[in-house]
């Protein structure tokens, strides 16, 4: 059931997150406190700022939804008849990349990567390579995307142009490499890897590992 939640202030919204994380244990509560204290999340409203985007079920289908943190200006953006995941804004706010579960002609499920352009009101396929195509992150200038692809048999980080067909692999390990994010100057990529036996955060140059 969809329930609209309105907050009187940003502090009320913070408290809702704290209460939810507290229910999972003290470790996650501490993580939330650190995220707020160190301002990991730029979610508070201010003049001229665009709303956020997230995933939820609308009308029976999972879709991308855009809204302000206080629950106002809710707008459905995608209408795929499938599960939609992992929205990522382009730096200039004109595009959103996201992943959709699809089935090919053999009815095999695949996680494909799409991009929605607000200016042209179009949606285009970025990658439907076999396996996972998800976790997109735009470079600071918006010219490149880093994402997790698994068509080689292992989940690795690849970098490609949103309009191009070639993807350059920038990680290569026996572990699983996921969740890329760019440094502010675009020179490095941080990601999570299980190469040490447990998921840990690593950094590398943006061109290669």
N, C-alpha and C positions, 0 to 999 in steps of 0.2 A: 504494500500500500504506500502510495506517495504522500508524504506529509510535509507541508511547507513550514519551515522554521524561521522565525524572525527574531533577531537579537536587538536589544536596546543599544548595545555598544560592542566594540571590538573585544573588550575584556570579557563580556559574556560569551562570545564565540570561543575565546581561548579556554574559558572554564569548561565549556562543553567538551572540547578535545581532551583536556586534562582528565575529566571525569571518565571519558570513554577509555583512555589509555590506562587509568588507574585500575579499571576492571580487569585488565589483562596481567597486572602485576607491577611491582615497584620498578623493575628494569625499564619497562616501556614508559611508565610515568616519568622516570628520570630522563629518558630520551626526549619526550615531549617538552619537559621543562628546559632542556638544553636547546632544543630547536627554537623555542620562543625567546630564550635569553640571548642566544647568539644570532637571532634574526635569520635563521635558515630559510624561513618562509615569508615571502613578500605578499601577504594576503590581506592586509588591512586596506580599507578603502581610502582613496584620496582623489582630489580633483584631477580629471584627465586620464585616470587609470582605467584600462579595460578590465572587464570582469574575468573571473577564472573559468576553467573548463574541467569537467569531471565526467565520470561514467555512472549511469544508473539505469534501471529498467523503466521504460516509459511505454505504456500501452502494450506490455507483454514482450517487447523486444529491447535488447540492450542498445543504448544509443549514447551519443555524446551530448552533454548538456552544458550550457554556459550560464553562469549566474554570478552575482556578487556574494560575498561571504555571508551577508545577512539574509540570503534567501530571496532577494528581489531580482527582477529582470531575468527570470528563468526562460531560456530559449532552447528548444531542441534543434540541434544542428545536423545530425545524421539520421537516416531512415533505412539502414540496412536491416534486412530480416535475419539478423544473426547477432552474436555477441561482439561488442565493440570495446576495445581496451586502450589504455595508455595514451591519452592525448598529450601533445607537446606543441606549444606555441612557437612560431617563428619569432625571431627577435623584434621584427617590425610590427608584429601583431596582425599581419594580413593573412597568415596561413596557419593551419593546424594539421599536424601529422598524427595518425592514429592507426591502430591495427584492428582487423576484422577477421573472425573465423569464417572461412569459406569451404566449399567442397568442389573439387575438380570434376572432370568428366567421368572419372572412375569412382566418384563419391568418396574420395579420400579427403579428410579434413586438413586444412592448411591455415596458418595464421599469416595473412597478407597485410602489407603496409600501404596505406592510402594517404593522400593529402587533399585537404579542402582549401580552396582559395576564395576568400571573402570578396575580393574585388571582381572576379569573373564569375562567381557563384558556381564554380565547377569543382568536381572531385576527380582526381586522377590516381591511377595505380602507380606506386613507387617501386614496389618489389613483391613478387609472388613466387619467389624461389622456393623450392621444396623445403618444408619444415617451418621454422620460426622466422618471421620478419617483424620485429617489434622493438620497443624501447627506444624509439627515435629521439635524437637530440640535435637541434640545429646548431651549427657553428655561430659564433657571435655576429658574423656578417651575413648569415643566412644562406651562404652559397653552398654549404655542404651539410650533410646529415650523417651522424654516426648512429648506428643501430646494431642490434643483435640479430645475426642471421645464422642458420644452422644447416644450410644446404650441403655443406662439406662433411656433415656427419657429427660435428661438434659445434656447440654454440660459441661463436667468435664475434668480435667487434669488427665491423666493416664501415668504411667511409665512402660516400658517393654523392654526386650532384643530384638534387631533386629532379632535374630534367634529363639526367643521363641514364645509361643502361649498364655502365661498368661500375663495379663495386670493388674497392681495394681493401683486402684484409689487413688489419693493423695489429691483431693479436694472433698468437699461435701457441697454445699450451695444451697439455693433457686435461686440464681442468675446464670448467665452464666459465666463460667470460661474458658478462651481461652488464646492463644499466650504465651505458656511457654518458658522460657529461663533460662539456668543454670548459676549459679555463677561460677567464674573461678576455684574454688576449688571443684566444684561439690556437695557442701553440701546443697545448697539452690536452689530453683526455684522461679523465678519471673513470674508473670502472670497478666492478666487483668481479673477483675471480676466486675459484675454488682450487687453484693450482697448488696451494700449500697444504691442502687437505681440508681446510675450512674456508668459507667465504670471507674474503678480506678485501679492503679497498686498495687499489693500485693506481699509479699514474704512469703515463708514457708520453712520448712525443706524438703529436697528432699525425705525423706521416707514417711512422712505423714503430713497432715495439722495440 
